[in-house]
Amino acid sequence: MLSAVPPPEPPRAGDKPAVISISSHVARGTVGNRAVVFALESLGHPVWSVPTVTLPWHPGHGPSTRLVPDEAGFASFVSDLCEAPWLGEVGAVITGYFGAPSQVPHAARLVDAVKRRNPAALFLCDPVVGDGAAGGEGAARLYQPEATLHAIRDELIGRADIATPNRFELELLTGLEFSDNRHLVEVASALGPARVVVTSAFPLLRGGIGNLLVDGETALLAEHRRIERVPHGLGDLTGAVFLARLLAGAPAEKALQSTTAAVFEILARTTKRGADELTLETDADVLRSPLAMVQMRRLAPAGGGFRA
């Protein structure tokens, strides 16, 4: 006769909460869950990794085999996690790239299960659906099925405490086009989550690029110089580090500054080495204590909106 599984011990004082990460897995590279799990574990968080698709490498490196779990199997996998006796260990959920539109409602079920067990848990939604058409610029390009975009918009964005779209994904989610940060702030404020970080925001520095945080009545822009031909995975890394900073109790402004600095420093080191993937394994120390400088700007309210 099998004995019942004993309830888990509550986390000890000082222990960092576990995070559930729902995203892609690659054999080679540092994108999707490879980036998210490494960053969160390097910063002290246990991670429950839920793969939505398994790939040999990022599709940007060329065609490859996609292993997507069947819907019934994925649903059962998520149901097991929803009933796990250790669910109380979880303090946050982060979602990224989905392998099929049908996975999104099951991810939402898991978010709800975590929140029922721990109402203070955070949910960060990184809507990985698109980018700029030409090297991060130009018109927004959707590289996921429209059904996935709609499912993320309808099932996850409204549940999220934090969303981290790039500006092209924000265009795809809302059906709008943006030409300045004032418009980005207005739309991000109405998106739903209490905090929205828009990556690839419009720079105020010549030759720069920025992350724009909209948090209630506050809009902050963290800028650094633009680096061309960057490796994949920057959005995954940004979401994971920002989430870890918030879980550690950092104010949102400090979380934005240190996240932007860490990601920029790792990017600069990676490109200096000539690597085609982020060199996280070599630069783990940067995640904890970045030295790179970023320009922080507080965007001033102007006539009910914000002035960039």
C-alpha positions in Angstrom: 0.0 0.0 0.0 1.4 3.4 -1.0 1.6 6.0 1.7 0.3 9.5 1.1 2.9 12.1 0.0 3.6 14.3 3.1 3.0 18.0 2.7 6.1 20.0 2.0 7.8 22.0 4.6 7.2 25.8 4.2 10.1 27.7 2.8 12.7 28.7 5.4 13.3 32.3 6.2 15.6 33.8 3.6 14.9 31.1 0.9 14.0 32.5 -2.5 10.8 31.4 -4.0 10.6 29.0 -6.9 9.6 30.2 -10.3 7.7 28.3 -13.0 9.1 29.1 -16.5 6.9 28.1 -19.5 8.8 28.6 -22.7 10.9 26.9 -25.5 13.9 24.7 -25.0 16.9 24.5 -27.3 19.7 22.0 -27.3 22.3 24.6 -28.3 22.0 28.2 -27.3 20.7 30.6 -24.7 17.2 31.5 -25.7 13.8 30.6 -24.2 14.0 28.5 -21.0 17.8 28.1 -21.5 18.2 31.8 -20.8 15.4 32.2 -18.2 16.3 29.1 -16.1 20.1 30.0 -16.1 19.4 33.6 -15.1 16.9 32.8 -12.3 19.0 29.9 -10.9 22.1 32.0 -11.0 20.2 34.6 -8.9 19.2 31.9 -6.4 15.7 30.8 -7.5 14.7 27.2 -8.0 13.0 26.9 -11.4 10.3 24.5 -12.6 10.9 24.4 -16.3 8.0 23.7 -18.6 9.0 23.2 -22.2 6.5 24.2 -24.9 8.7 23.1 -27.8 12.1 21.5 -28.1 14.5 22.6 -30.9 18.1 21.8 -31.8 18.8 25.6 -32.0 17.0 28.9 -32.5 15.2 29.1 -35.8 17.2 32.1 -36.7 20.2 29.9 -37.2 18.3 27.8 -39.9 15.6 25.2 -40.3 15.5 22.4 -37.8 13.2 19.8 -36.2 10.4 21.0 -33.9 9.2 18.7 -31.1 5.9 20.0 -29.8 4.1 18.0 -27.1 0.6 16.9 -28.1 -2.2 18.9 -26.5 -3.4 16.0 -24.3 0.0 15.3 -23.0 0.7 19.0 -22.3 -2.6 19.4 -20.6 -1.9 16.4 -18.3 1.6 17.7 -17.6 0.1 21.1 -16.5 -2.6 19.4 -14.5 0.1 17.5 -12.5 1.8 20.8 -11.7 -1.5 22.4 -10.7 -2.0 19.6 -8.1 1.7 19.3 -7.0 2.2 19.2 -3.3 5.0 21.7 -3.6 3.0 24.4 -5.4 3.3 26.6 -2.3 7.0 26.9 -3.0 6.2 28.9 -6.1 6.4 32.7 -5.9 6.2 33.6 -9.6 5.3 32.3 -13.1 7.0 33.5 -16.3 5.7 32.7 -19.8 7.5 33.1 -23.1 7.4 31.3 -26.5 4.6 28.8 -27.1 4.9 25.8 -29.4 1.1 25.8 -30.2 -1.9 28.1 -29.5 -3.6 25.3 -27.6 -0.9 25.5 -24.9 -1.9 29.0 -23.8 -5.1 28.2 -21.9 -3.3 25.5 -20.0 -0.6 28.0 -19.0 -3.4 30.2 -17.8 -4.7 27.3 -15.7 -1.3 26.9 -14.1 -1.1 30.7 -13.3 -4.5 30.5 -11.6 -3.4 27.4 -9.6 -0.3 29.2 -8.4 -2.3 32.3 -7.5 -4.9 30.3 -5.5 -2.1 28.7 -3.5 -0.1 31.9 -3.1 -2.1 35.1 -3.9 1.1 37.2 -3.6 2.8 35.3 -6.5 3.8 37.3 -9.5 3.0 36.5 -13.1 5.2 37.9 -15.9 4.0 37.5 -19.4 6.6 37.9 -22.2 4.4 37.8 -25.3 7.0 36.3 -27.7 5.2 36.7 -31.0 7.1 39.2 -33.2 9.8 41.7 -33.9 10.8 44.4 -36.3 10.9 43.4 -40.0 14.4 44.5 -40.6 17.0 43.9 -37.8 14.6 45.2 -35.1 13.3 48.1 -37.2 10.6 48.6 -39.7 7.1 47.2 -39.6 6.1 44.7 -36.9 6.5 41.1 -38.1 4.4 38.3 -36.6 6.4 35.0 -36.5 3.8 33.1 -34.5 0.3 31.9 -35.7 -2.4 34.6 -35.2 -4.2 32.1 -33.0 -1.2 32.2 -30.6 -1.2 36.0 -30.6 -4.9 36.1 -29.9 -4.6 33.5 -27.1 -1.8 35.4 -25.3 -3.8 38.6 -25.6 -7.0 37.1 -24.4 -5.8 34.5 -21.8 -2.6 35.8 -20.4 -2.2 39.6 -20.7 -5.2 40.2 -18.4 -3.8 37.8 -15.8 -0.3 39.3 -15.8 1.1 41.5 -13.1 4.0 42.4 -15.4 4.2 42.3 -19.2 7.5 42.7 -21.2 6.6 43.1 -24.9 9.0 44.7 -27.4 7.4 47.6 -29.1 6.6 45.6 -32.2 4.8 43.0 -30.0 2.8 45.8 -28.4 1.8 46.9 -31.9 0.7 43.3 -32.7 -1.2 43.0 -29.5 -3.1 46.3 -29.9 -3.3 46.7 -33.6 -1.7 50.1 -33.3 1.5 51.6 -34.7 3.8 53.8 -32.7 6.1 56.7 -33.6 7.2 57.9 -30.1 7.4 57.0 -26.5 4.4 59.2 -25.5 2.2 56.9 -27.5 3.9 53.8 -26.1 3.3 55.0 -22.6 -0.4 55.7 -23.2 -1.0 52.3 -24.7 1.1 50.4 -22.1 -0.8 52.1 -19.3 -4.1 50.7 -20.7 -2.8 47.2 -21.6 -3.8 45.7 -18.3 -0.8 44.6 -16.2 0.2 46.9 -13.4 3.8 47.1 -14.8 4.8 47.0 -18.4 8.3 47.0 -19.7 8.5 47.8 -23.4 11.8 46.7 -24.8 13.2 48.3 -28.0 11.6 51.6 -27.0 12.4 54.8 -28.9 15.8 56.2 -27.8 16.5 59.7 -26.8 20.2 59.2 -27.0 21.7 59.3 -30.6 22.6 55.7 -31.5 20.9 54.3 -28.5 18.1 51.9 -27.5 16.0 51.7 -24.4 13.7 49.8 -22.1 10.6 51.8 -21.1 8.9 51.0 -17.8 5.3 52.1 -17.3 4.3 51.6 -13.6 1.1 53.4 -12.6 1.8 57.2 -13.0 5.5 56.6 -13.5 7.2 56.2 -16.9 11.0 55.6 -16.9 13.3 55.1 -19.8 16.6 53.2 -19.4 18.9 53.7 -22.4 22.3 52.4 -23.6 24.1 52.5 -26.9 22.8 50.2 -29.6 24.8 47.2 -30.7 24.1 45.8 -34.1 23.6 42.2 -35.1 22.8 41.0 -31.6 22.3 37.4 -30.6 18.9 36.0 -29.8 17.5 35.7 -26.2 17.8 39.3 -25.0 14.0 39.5 -24.3 14.0 36.2 -22.4 17.0 37.4 -20.3 15.4 40.8 -19.6 12.2 39.3 -18.4 13.9 36.8 -16.1 16.3 39.3 -14.5 13.6 41.9 -14.0 11.4 39.4 -12.3 14.2 38.3 -10.1 14.9 41.9 -9.1 11.3 42.4 -8.1 11.2 39.1 -6.2 14.2 40.4 -4.3 12.3 43.5 -3.2 13.9 46.0 -5.5 11.9 49.1 -6.3 10.7 49.1 -9.9 13.1 51.9 -11.0 16.1 50.1 -9.5 14.9 46.8 -11.0 14.7 48.5 -14.5 18.2 50.1 -14.1 20.0 47.0 -12.9 18.3 44.7 -15.4 19.1 46.9 -18.4 22.7 47.3 -17.2 23.1 43.5 -16.7 21.6 42.6 -20.1 23.6 45.3 -21.9 26.9 44.3 -20.3 26.4 40.6 -21.2 25.5 41.6 -24.7 28.6 43.8 -25.0 30.8 41.0 -23.7 29.2 38.5 -26.0 29.7 40.6 -29.2 33.3 41.4 -28.2 34.0 37.7 -28.2 32.2 37.3 -31.6 29.8 34.7 -30.2 26.5 33.9 -31.9 24.8 33.1 -28.6 24.7 35.0 -25.3 27.7 33.9 -23.2 25.8 33.5 -20.0 27.9 30.7 -18.7 31.0 33.0 -18.8 29.2 36.1 -17.5 27.0 34.8 -14.7 28.7 37.3 -12.3 27.2 40.2 -14.3 23.7 39.0 -13.5 24.4 39.7 -9.8 26.5 42.8 -10.0 26.5 44.6 -13.4 29.0 47.4 -13.9 27.6 48.9 -17.2 26.2 52.4 -17.0 22.7 53.1 -18.4 21.0 56.5 -18.8 17.9 56.8 -16.7 15.2 59.3 -17.7 11.9 60.0 -16.0 9.3 61.0 -18.7 7.3 64.0 -17.6 3.5 64.0 -17.7 2.1 66.4 -20.3 -1.6 67.0 -20.8 -2.8 63.7 -19.5 0.0 61.8 -21.4 3.7 61.8 -21.2 6.4 63.9 -22.8 9.4 62.0 -24.2 
